[in-house]
């Protein structure tokens, strides 16, 4: 589920990168934006579920807090890095073409990172490696 969400995000990013020009009509961006948003929704919730499934019940709160904190830190660092990439590729130009150049660079990097996320989930999260919940522990949680 996580890998397919990131795959959908990557497809959305790549399509947006191809379409990002000053003359692209707004309606042409709807499909890729919907793919990107749906992919984020599909990938987001299962990350927490996987983290909690592999954790002892007495440590679930600590793991949930750690995952949330790391997600926030990653979002901040990622925003700063993508902002630097945008500035580098937009250069000192002005107008729509400079914005499109910077936007294409950011979307291309984002598509590549989504591809890395897909590969990472395929390698690290495998159904045979995720322990099944113990029915005897169901009342503890």
N, C-alpha and C positions, 0 to 999 in steps of 0.2 A: 504494500500500500504506500509506504513512504517513497520507495523508488519510483512508482508510477506517478506520484504527485510531483516529485522533482523533475521527472521526464516531461510532464505537461508544462511545468514552469519553464523548463529549458526551451521547449518548442515555442512557447509564447514569447520568450526573450528573443530567440533567433528570428522569429517572424517580425517582431517589432523592429529589430535591428535592420532587417532588409527593407522595411517600409518607411523608416525614419528619414523623410525628406521634408523640406519646407512646403512642398506642394501636395503632400499626402492628405487626402480628406479625412476628417475625424472618424467617419463611419468605417473607413478601411481598417482602423485600429481596433475596432470592437472585438473581433474574433480573437486576435492575439491577446488582448487585455483580459478577455474572459478565460482563455486558457491559462494565462499566468495566475489570475486570481483563484481559479478552481484548483490549480495545482498546489498553490499555497495552502488552501483549505484542506485538501486531501492529505498533504504531507505533514501538516502541523500537529494535529491531535495525536496521531499514532506515535510520534516521537516520545511524548510523555508516557503513553501507555506501555511502550517497550521498556522504558527506563523503570517504570514501577513494577512491571512483571518480573524483572530480574533482581528485584530488591527484597530483602527481608522485611516483613511487615513493620517492625519497629523502626526502620530507617526510611520509610516511604516519604515522610514529610521532609526530611533532610535532602533526599534525592530530588524531590519535586522542586524545592527551593533552589537547589544547585542548577538544575536544568533551566529553570526560569531565569536565574541570574546570568548564566552563560549565554542564553539566547539574547538577553538584553545587551550584554557586553559585545557579543558578536554583531548585533544590529548596529550598534554605535560605531564599532571599528570598521564594519563594512561600508557604512554610509560615508565615513571619512575617506576611506580608500577609493571608493567609487567617485566621490567628489573630486579627489585629486586626479583621477583618470579623466574625468569630464573636463576639468580645467586644462589639463595637458593637451587633450585633443581638440578642444574648442579654440585653443591658442589665444591669440590677441585679436582674432577676427571679430566681426560684429554681424549682427543680423541672423536671419534664419539658418543660413548654411553653417555658421559656427556652432549654433545650438544643435543642429542635426548631426554634425561631425562628433561632437562630444557625446551626444545621446547614443549614437551608433556604437561608439567605443564602450560605453558603460553597458549597453545591452549585450554586446558581444562577449565581454568579460563575464557578465552575469549568466549567459547561456553556457559558457565554458564551466563556470563554477557549479551550475546545476547538473551538468554532465558528470562532474567529479562526484557530486552528491549521489547521483544515481549509482555510479560504480561502487562508491563506498558502501551504500546500503546493500547492494547485491553481495558484497564480500563480507561485511560485518554482521548484517542482520539476516540470519538464515533460520527458517522455521525449526530445523533440527537443533539449533543452538539455543533457542529461547525456551527456558524451562516452562513446563505446563504448571498452572496453578494447582496446589495441593488442596483437594476438596476438604481435608480435615482442618485446614487453616481458614476456611471460608468464614467461619463465625468470628475469627480473631480480627479480621479486617473490618 
